[in-house]
Amino acid sequence: MAGGYNAAMDGKNIGMIRFFHITHRIKIAGRNLMAHWRKTWAIVAGIGLGICALTLVGGYYEYNFWGLKQSLVRSQYGHLQIYPQQYRAHRDTEPFRYSLERSAELISLLEQDPDIQSAVPRSRAMGVAVGPVASKAVEIWGVDPERESELFTFFSARRGTGLGRDDYGCQMSPLLAESLGLALNDTITLTGVREDGRVNMVEVTVQILIASYAEEFNRLAVFVPAAVFADLFGTDAIHEIALVCADDRDLASRRDRLQARLWEGGWETDISLWSEQAVYYHQVVTYYQGFYRLVLAAAALVVFFAVGTAMSLILYERRREFGIYLSMGTGRRFLISGIFTETLMAGIAGLLGGAFLAFASAGFINLAGGIFMPAPPGMSTAIQVLIRFSPQAASLSLVTALLIPPLALIIPLRRIMGQDIVALLDG
C-alpha cells in the first residue's frame, strides 16, 4: 500500500513540477517579448493584419458560395430530386415516356418524414413561347403553385400576383418577358407537342414576373399550373418531385436511406442531390477558390516576412544575452525552445488581435449593407455581399498564425545560434 501511495505521490509531484516548469517558461517568454515591445508589436501587427485579411476574404467568398447554393436550391432544385428510373437519360428525346407512379401516395409518404419540409411535384416538357416581338424555345414546368411557392423563396425580383391552382396564367422571369416583348398581365401563346404527337397551343396570362439569380434558368423556364400543363400536353404525369429538407446536412446518406424506402414501397426511382446537377455552382466555387488561394499566399508571405524581419532584429540585439546564458552553462536547446515559445505566444496574440479586428470589420460591413458585387458570369443581377463565418478561413487562420511564424524564425535563429560563445559576447 505504502509503495503504491508513494508512486502515486511521485507521479503527482512530477506532474506539478512539469506544470510549474511550463508556466515559468511562459512567464520568461512573456517578459522577453515585453522587453522588446516595439518589435513584438510589429510581429503581432503583421500576423493580425494577415489573419484579418484572410478571415474577411474567406467570409466574403463563403457568403457568395452560400448565396449561390441557396439561389439554386430555393428556386430550381430543392435539396433532393426524385425522378422515375431512366427519365433523365431520355428527358430531352422522350419527355413523356417515364413518370412517377402513384405520385399522390408518394407525396403523402414523403411528407410524413420529419426531415422533409415540402415535397414539390413537377411536370416538365419543352415548348415554344410566342410573344408580340419574338418566339423562344422554353422549358414549361407544370406545378402545384402553392407547393412551388414553398420552394421558390430565393429570388431577386418579384411583381404581380402569385399563381393559383385554378388560374390560367403563367410565371416567368422579367428577362424572358422582355425578350418576348411582354409585360405583366399580357397574353402569351404556349405551343407544345402533346403526348400523342399532336401540336397544341394554349393562351395564358403573364400573371407573375419573378427572377432567380441564375441567368440561364431565367431565360428558359415558364411555370404554369398543373391543369394548364395537362391541357397543353395532354398528360398530368409527374416527372419530378423536388424535396425541401429541414437542413442540408448529410444529404447523401439521406438520399440513400430514402432510395431504399421507396424501392421497398414499389417505386423505381432515381434520387439526385442538388449538387450533382448544379454544374455552374461547382464552376463558380472552383473559380473563386483560385483567388482565395492567392489571398492565402499573400497573407502567408506578409506574416512570414513580418515575423522573419522582426525576429532577426530581436535576435541580433540579444546576442550578448544569449552569450551570457551559454557561458553560464545554459544549453542551446533550452534557449532555442524559449525563442520558439516567444514566437508562438506572439502568433497567438496576432491570431486573437486579427480575429477581433476581422469581427469588428465584418460587423461594420454587414451593418453598412455589405459590399456591392456586379453580376458575375451566369448570374442575372448584382448583389450586396455580406461577410459570413467561414470554417475554412478559420482553420487557415489558425495554421497561418501558429505555423508560419516558427517557420520564419528558422533562418535567423540558425544564423545566431550557429555562432560560438565568444562571438556572441563580442556582439
Secondary structure by P-SEA (a helix, b strand, c coil): caaaaaaaaaaaaaaaaaaaaaaaaaaaaaaaaaaaaaaaaaaaaaaaaaaaaaaaaaaaaaaaaaaaaaaaaacccccbbbbccccccccccccccccccaaaaaaaaaaacccccbbbbbbbbbbbbbcccbbbbbbbbbcaaaaaaacccccccccccccccccccccccaaaaaaacccccbbbbbbbbccccbbbbbbbcccbbbbcccaaaaacbbbbcaaaaaaacccccccbbbbbcccccaaaaaaaaaaaaaaaaccbbbbbcccccaaaaaaaaaaaaaaaaaaaaaaaaaaaaaaaaaaaaaaaaaaaaaaaaaaacccaaaaaaaaaaaaaaaaaaaaaaaaaaaaaaaaaaaaacccccccccccccccbbbbcccaaaaaaaaaaaccaaaaaaaaaaaaaaaccaaaaaac
